[in-house]
Amino acid sequence: MAKLTILEYPDPRLRTIAEPVAEVTDELRNQIDDMFETMYAAPGIGLAATQVNIHKRVVTIDISEEQNEPLVLINPEFEVLDDEQEKYQEGCLSVPGFYEDVSRPQKIRLKALDYNGEAYEMVAEGLLAVCIQHELDHLNGKLFVDYLSMLKRNRIKGKLEKAHKLQEKRA
């Protein structure tokens, strides 16, 4: 396994719309293993392939405290089961150090393929539902900052661009 580089906002590659996976192969499973290693090391609870510059419809999630409930979503889709929205403070490995309230539906039905390419469905609520929606946004080239006001989004973008320039000078 290998730890991958996580792209950071405003990197334009984060806006790439991911392609559906045609076949679950050993190469894809290796990429998924690398995504889990990267996500756990970050540390995070979700990672979309787009965030590590792999433009396939693949997501890894594990919301457990012990990091022992890995969930693989290949070609995921969801439908909203309850229009009730709740605000969650979201963060993102591609927008490090920033947390903002985002409103999302609280109950969804997920359809996806698992690590072995087997189809499954599940109902997700609360944090898991929010995490799934957040990661699926990434597959569609959308970031949580897109839900924020233009003022907040520009402030975050400016601070991250400044941090990136400082990193480049040190390198």
Buried (B, 14 or more C-beta within 10 A) or exposed (E): EEBBEBBBBBBEEBBBEBEEBEEBEEEBBEBBBBBBBBBBEBEBBBBBBBBBBBBBBBBBBBBEEEEEEBBBBBBBEBEBBEEEEEEBEBBBBBBBEBEBEBEBBBBBBBBBBEBEBEEEEBEBEEEBBBBBBBBBBBBEBBBBBEBBEEEEBEBBBEEBEEEBEEEEEEE
